[in-house]
Amino acid sequence: MAKRPLVVVESPTKVKTIAKYLDGKYVVKASMGHVRDLPKSQLGVDPKKNFKPKYVVTPTKKKVLDDLVKAAEKADTLYVATDPDREGEAIGWHLAQELPIQKKNIYRITFNEITERAVKAAFTKPGRIDLKKVDAQQARRVLDRLVGYSLSPLLWDKVQRGLSAGRVQSVAVRLIVDREREIQAFNPVEYWTLHARLKATLPPEFMATLREVAGEKAALTTGEATQALVDSLQGARFVVRSVTRGERKRNPAPPFITSTLQQDAGRKLGFSAKKTMTVAQQLYEGIELGGEGAVGLITYMRTDSVRIAAEAQQEARQWASERLGGEYLPETPPAYKSRGSAQEAHEAIRPSDVRRDPRSVAGFLTKDQLALYRLIWERFMASQLMPAVFDTVSADIEATPASNRPPAVQAGLAGPATAIFRAQGQTLKFKGFTAVYVESREEEDAADDEDAESAVPPLEEGEVLALLGLDPKQHFTQPPPRFTEASLIKALEELGIGRPSTYASILGTIINDRGYVHRERRTLFPSELGMAVTDKLMPFFGDIMDVGFTAQMEDHLDKVEEGELGWVETVKEFYEPFKRDLARAKKEMGSEKAGVPIGEACPEDGADLIERRGRFGKFIACSNYPDCKYKRNLPGSERAEDQPTDEICPTCARPMVIKHGRFGKFIACSGYPECKTTKPVTLGIPCPECEKGQIAERRSRKGRTFFSCSAYPDCKFVLWQRPVAEPCPKCAAPFLTERVARGRRVQRCWREGCDFSREAEITVA
């Protein structure tokens, strides 16, 4: 009986999809990721022997490897069909070392999409394992091990047990810490804007914004100056001085790469980077589509290239021509330029077949899978279409005060001052790519939406306008916004830190694993511990904590993959100065474990009180611990006192109180721990889904605030935006939701299908 070749992929799902296309001619098995790695119990790298790594079979993969060995004994050829990146190449190389198949009979198969066409084409031109990619992955793994296993014991010794630090993650935490301190040091500056509500001969009424006063750019810094100008313009003559009409085009965004997919999924879908990649992996490896069986719906999702295969572009053009019309297609398929470090052998993330539109596959996908697939499908289709076209109009309006009005107060000028107001409007002339998809933006940029339509009536030069009112508005300059996952990924990409396969793991490590960063309503805040660790590392490890140095290391790893640098010399170049910095830190870095005296005597034994750091933060303790157990919270960190309520416990009839727990406020029996009756603190807004419970504020295990029904788990109603107990003026829904960003409070109707939205005033003390 002839031996069938062995094909190894990473996951069982991928096995199922690929096996279907190979018609039983091959045995397809899954390695479940890496089967070998550096040992967890020791460094596993020998700097004295050219950083030789010591690889061991991962304990949890021993059974998997045994199964692969048995399959290899029955085969004479091995095809490594792991993912087309460094990690996939390294998995294949490790398999080649462990499986009993001659090296000359080991081949590498790569494809960017798991479709019958792509898989069969890949088997017609097998290659070999790319050792340069293996070297690049090995260099990264060794570097990360040297840093992690050196810095972690240092932090255990100097700060507290259980801490760790990573090469790239430490820089990401520093970015968040630096931004937080920039915000803390920011001093807001008051300024004012002035808007005129005007009426022309033809409707509609419109708004114009003050631009100049007496030939100088308007600069209103106080309420008094603004009011003086308003007074001087009462009864002024408003005349159209000039009208400029034009056309503006907005080009579509390129198709997704890993970073932009994670950013848009975060903004539009509320997905974390990790969730985005998990769902994308499912779409890539294959989804059961009824009679078709398992089908890979998207191309490989770890990529930094915006290249699109010619056949995919032709399929997109055919779909657009049939569904939208030829006017939506450019003369030639658009070409997008990738970043300098992008691997052009890869493609952008796109649907493997555009004919499978989201509606046609909706019945086979979960809610999350469908949402992400729709995002990918729409972004790709939009990238192949014509720009959107807007008709624009800009009118400068001269306001001349009446001579008997008081003078305007601005820049020391005396006498009535002529003011120039500007009205700008635009209307969508041709939808272009926006017929399919509109790129999302950070909330802080949403206020300056250049595509928002605004109507300005037909105006003629010399036309006299009627003033309906002058609306002064107070503002304050805003600090730079805190990072979200989306904006941090964008910053890391722009700074050249990390690569497509690392963004999700970087964020997952610093937020979920180490507790150096916590997330509230998608916003990232550094924890007190994260700030302390950053402050400890900065004076001693300038290179590791430096953004430019970390980006340079990424470039060096790229050069290893390209064969321009050797992996050993790359690691050595980093390690020698790092070893010196580590030795200095061990000697000179101050220890927080001993505690810092606060100048007080212990009330129990008279010894010095010290500030120490524990598992849950800083606290005050006696220096004679463990002989003296005295301790107390730091001022301001005391546990909040219980607050009385008017409610009676339904279990034991004792008063109920508001307590503060790990996940926020809650109502509990005052007889705790004898009586454990609890209930959530509600906002007084009835749940619109079950109409029995009320909406309560809660906090997830990851620190994110959300709002759900008090009748949970019987009712699963949930909101991620704060509800406001005010009915919608448009559809009479029982409440609105609101979000605050960059000094703007935007309230919207929560009911799907209602487009009511307004900007609410923020009270400034």
Secondary structure as the mmCIF struct_conf table of DSSP 4:
data_model
#
loop_
_struct_conf.conf_type_id
_struct_conf.id
_struct_conf.beg_label_comp_id
_struct_conf.beg_label_asym_id
_struct_conf.beg_label_seq_id
_struct_conf.end_label_comp_id
_struct_conf.end_label_asym_id
_struct_conf.end_label_seq_id
HELX_LH_PP_P HELX_LH_PP_P1 ALA A 2 PRO A 5
STRN STRN1 LEU A 6 VAL A 9
BEND BEND1 GLU A 10 GLU A 10
HELX_RH_AL_P HELX_RH_AL_P1 PRO A 12 TYR A 21
TURN_TY1_P TURN_TY1_P1 LEU A 22 GLY A 24
BEND BEND2 LYS A 25 TYR A 26
STRN STRN2 VAL A 27 ALA A 30
BEND BEND3 GLY A 33 GLY A 33
BEND BEND4 VAL A 35 VAL A 35
STRN STRN3 ARG A 36 ASP A 37
BEND BEND5 LYS A 40 GLN A 42
STRN STRN4 VAL A 45 ASP A 46
HELX_RH_3T_P HELX_RH_3T_P1 PRO A 47 LYS A 49
TURN_TY1_P TURN_TY1_P2 ASN A 50 PHE A 51
STRN STRN5 LYS A 52 PRO A 53
STRN STRN6 VAL A 56 VAL A 57
HELX_RH_3T_P HELX_RH_3T_P2 PRO A 59 LYS A 61
HELX_RH_AL_P HELX_RH_AL_P2 LYS A 62 GLU A 73
TURN_TY1_P TURN_TY1_P3 LYS A 74 LYS A 74
BEND BEND6 ASP A 76 ASP A 76
STRN STRN7 LEU A 78 VAL A 80
BEND BEND7 PRO A 84 ASP A 85
HELX_RH_AL_P HELX_RH_AL_P3 ARG A 86 GLU A 98
BEND BEND8 LEU A 99 ILE A 101
HELX_RH_3T_P HELX_RH_3T_P3 LYS A 103 ASN A 105
STRN STRN8 ILE A 106 ARG A 108
BEND BEND9 ASN A 112 ASN A 112
STRN STRN9 GLU A 113 GLU A 113
BEND BEND10 THR A 115 THR A 115
HELX_RH_AL_P HELX_RH_AL_P4 GLU A 116 PHE A 123
TURN_TY1_P TURN_TY1_P4 THR A 124 THR A 124
BEND BEND11 LYS A 125 LYS A 125
STRN STRN10 GLY A 127 GLY A 127
HELX_RH_AL_P HELX_RH_AL_P5 LEU A 131 LYS A 158
TURN_TY1_P TURN_TY1_P5 VAL A 159 VAL A 159
TURN_TY1_P TURN_TY1_P6 ARG A 161 GLY A 162
HELX_RH_AL_P HELX_RH_AL_P6 ARG A 167 ALA A 185
STRN STRN11 GLU A 190 LYS A 199
BEND BEND12 THR A 201 PRO A 203
HELX_LH_PP_P HELX_LH_PP_P2 PRO A 204 GLU A 205
STRN STRN12 PHE A 206 VAL A 213
TURN_TY1_P TURN_TY1_P7 ALA A 214 GLY A 215
STRN STRN13 GLU A 216 LYS A 217
STRN STRN14 LEU A 220 LEU A 220
BEND BEND13 THR A 222 THR A 222
HELX_RH_AL_P HELX_RH_AL_P7 GLY A 223 LEU A 233
TURN_TY1_P TURN_TY1_P8 GLN A 234 GLY A 235
HELX_LH_PP_P HELX_LH_PP_P3 ALA A 236 ALA A 236
STRN STRN15 ARG A 237 ARG A 250
HELX_LH_PP_P HELX_LH_PP_P4 ASN A 251 PRO A 255
STRN STRN16 PHE A 256 PHE A 256
HELX_RH_AL_P HELX_RH_AL_P8 THR A 258 ASP A 264
HELX_RH_PI_P HELX_RH_PI_P1 ALA A 265 LEU A 269
HELX_RH_AL_P HELX_RH_AL_P9 ALA A 273 GLU A 285
STRN STRN17 ILE A 287 GLU A 288
HELX_RH_3T_P HELX_RH_3T_P4 GLY A 290 GLU A 292
STRN STRN18 ALA A 294 VAL A 295
STRN STRN19 ILE A 298 THR A 299
BEND BEND14 MET A 301 ARG A 302
HELX_RH_AL_P HELX_RH_AL_P10 ALA A 310 ARG A 323
TURN_TY1_P TURN_TY1_P9 LEU A 324 LEU A 324
HELX_RH_3T_P HELX_RH_3T_P5 GLY A 326 TYR A 328
BEND BEND15 LEU A 329 LEU A 329
BEND BEND16 GLU A 331 THR A 332
HELX_LH_PP_P HELX_LH_PP_P5 LYS A 337 ARG A 339
TURN_TY1_P TURN_TY1_P10 GLY A 340 SER A 341
TURN_TY1_P TURN_TY1_P11 GLU A 344 ALA A 345
BEND BEND17 HIS A 346 HIS A 346
STRN STRN20 ILE A 349 ILE A 349
STRN STRN21 PRO A 351 PRO A 351
BEND BEND18 SER A 352 SER A 352
TURN_TY1_P TURN_TY1_P12 VAL A 354 ARG A 355
BEND BEND19 ARG A 356 ARG A 356
HELX_RH_AL_P HELX_RH_AL_P11 PRO A 358 VAL A 361
HELX_RH_3T_P HELX_RH_3T_P6 ALA A 362 PHE A 364
BEND BEND20 LEU A 365 LEU A 365
HELX_RH_AL_P HELX_RH_AL_P12 LYS A 367 SER A 383
TURN_TY1_P TURN_TY1_P13 GLN A 384 GLN A 384
BEND BEND21 LEU A 385 LEU A 385
HELX_LH_PP_P HELX_LH_PP_P6 MET A 386 PRO A 387
STRN STRN22 ALA A 388 THR A 400
TURN_TY1_P TURN_TY1_P14 SER A 403 ASN A 404
BEND BEND22 ARG A 405 ARG A 405
HELX_LH_PP_P HELX_LH_PP_P7 PRO A 406 ALA A 408
BEND BEND23 GLN A 410 GLN A 410
TURN_TY1_P TURN_TY1_P15 ALA A 411 GLY A 412
BEND BEND24 GLY A 415 GLY A 415
STRN STRN23 ALA A 419 PHE A 430
HELX_RH_3T_P HELX_RH_3T_P7 GLY A 432 ALA A 435
TURN_TY1_P TURN_TY1_P16 VAL A 436 VAL A 436
HELX_RH_AL_P HELX_RH_AL_P13 GLU A 443 ALA A 446
TURN_TY1_P TURN_TY1_P17 ALA A 447 ASP A 448
TURN_TY1_P TURN_TY1_P18 GLU A 450 ASP A 451
STRN STRN24 SER A 454 SER A 454
TURN_TY1_P TURN_TY1_P19 GLU A 461 GLY A 462
STRN STRN25 VAL A 464 PHE A 476
HELX_LH_PP_P HELX_LH_PP_P8 PRO A 479 PHE A 483
STRN STRN26 THR A 484 THR A 484
HELX_RH_AL_P HELX_RH_AL_P14 GLU A 485 LEU A 495
TURN_TY1_P TURN_TY1_P20 GLY A 496 GLY A 496
BEND BEND25 GLY A 498 GLY A 498
TURN_TY1_P TURN_TY1_P21 PRO A 500 THR A 502
HELX_RH_AL_P HELX_RH_AL_P15 TYR A 503 GLY A 508
HELX_RH_PI_P HELX_RH_PI_P2 THR A 509 ASP A 513
BEND BEND26 ARG A 514 ARG A 514
BEND BEND27 TYR A 516 TYR A 516
STRN STRN27 VAL A 517 GLU A 520
TURN_TY1_P TURN_TY1_P22 ARG A 521 ARG A 522
STRN STRN28 THR A 523 PRO A 526
HELX_RH_AL_P HELX_RH_AL_P16 GLU A 528 LEU A 537
TURN_TY1_P TURN_TY1_P23 MET A 538 PHE A 540
TURN_TY1_P TURN_TY1_P24 GLY A 542 MET A 545
HELX_RH_AL_P HELX_RH_AL_P17 VAL A 547 GLU A 561
TURN_TY1_P TURN_TY1_P25 GLU A 562 GLY A 563
BEND BEND28 GLU A 564 LEU A 565
HELX_RH_AL_P HELX_RH_AL_P18 TRP A 567 GLU A 588
BEND BEND29 MET A 589 MET A 589
HELX_LH_PP_P HELX_LH_PP_P9 GLY A 590 SER A 591
BEND BEND30 GLU A 592 ALA A 594
STRN STRN29 VAL A 596 ALA A 601
TURN_TY1_P TURN_TY1_P26 PRO A 603 ASP A 605
HELX_LH_PP_P HELX_LH_PP_P10 ALA A 607 ALA A 607
STRN STRN30 ASP A 608 GLY A 614
TURN_TY1_P TURN_TY1_P27 ARG A 615 PHE A 616
STRN STRN31 GLY A 617 CYS A 622
TURN_TY1_P TURN_TY1_P28 SER A 623 ASP A 627
STRN STRN32 LYS A 631 ASN A 633
HELX_LH_PP_P HELX_LH_PP_P11 LEU A 634 LEU A 634
TURN_TY1_P TURN_TY1_P29 PRO A 635 GLY A 636
BEND BEND31 GLU A 638 GLU A 638
HELX_LH_PP_P HELX_LH_PP_P12 ARG A 639 ASP A 642
STRN STRN33 GLN A 643 ILE A 648
TURN_TY1_P TURN_TY1_P30 PRO A 650 CYS A 652
HELX_LH_PP_P HELX_LH_PP_P13 ARG A 654 ARG A 654
STRN STRN34 PRO A 655 GLY A 661
TURN_TY1_P TURN_TY1_P31 ARG A 662 PHE A 663
STRN STRN35 GLY A 664 CYS A 669
TURN_TY1_P TURN_TY1_P32 SER A 670 GLU A 674
STRN STRN36 THR A 678 PRO A 680
HELX_LH_PP_P HELX_LH_PP_P14 VAL A 681 VAL A 681
STRN STRN37 THR A 682 PRO A 686
TURN_TY1_P TURN_TY1_P33 PRO A 688 CYS A 690
BEND BEND32 GLU A 691 GLY A 693
STRN STRN38 GLN A 694 ARG A 699
TURN_TY1_P TURN_TY1_P34 ARG A 701 LYS A 702
BEND BEND33 GLY A 703 GLY A 703
STRN STRN39 THR A 705 CYS A 709
TURN_TY1_P TURN_TY1_P35 SER A 710 ASP A 714
STRN STRN40 VAL A 718 LEU A 719
BEND BEND34 TRP A 720 GLN A 721
STRN STRN41 ARG A 722 VAL A 724
BEND BEND35 ALA A 725 GLU A 726
TURN_TY1_P TURN_TY1_P36 PRO A 729 CYS A 731
BEND BEND36 PRO A 734 PRO A 734
STRN STRN42 LEU A 736 ALA A 741
TURN_TY1_P TURN_TY1_P37 ARG A 742 GLY A 743
STRN STRN43 ARG A 744 CYS A 749
BEND BEND37 ARG A 751 ARG A 751
TURN_TY1_P TURN_TY1_P38 GLU A 752 GLY A 753
STRN STRN44 SER A 757 ALA A 760
HELX_LH_PP_P HELX_LH_PP_P15 GLU A 761 GLU A 761
#
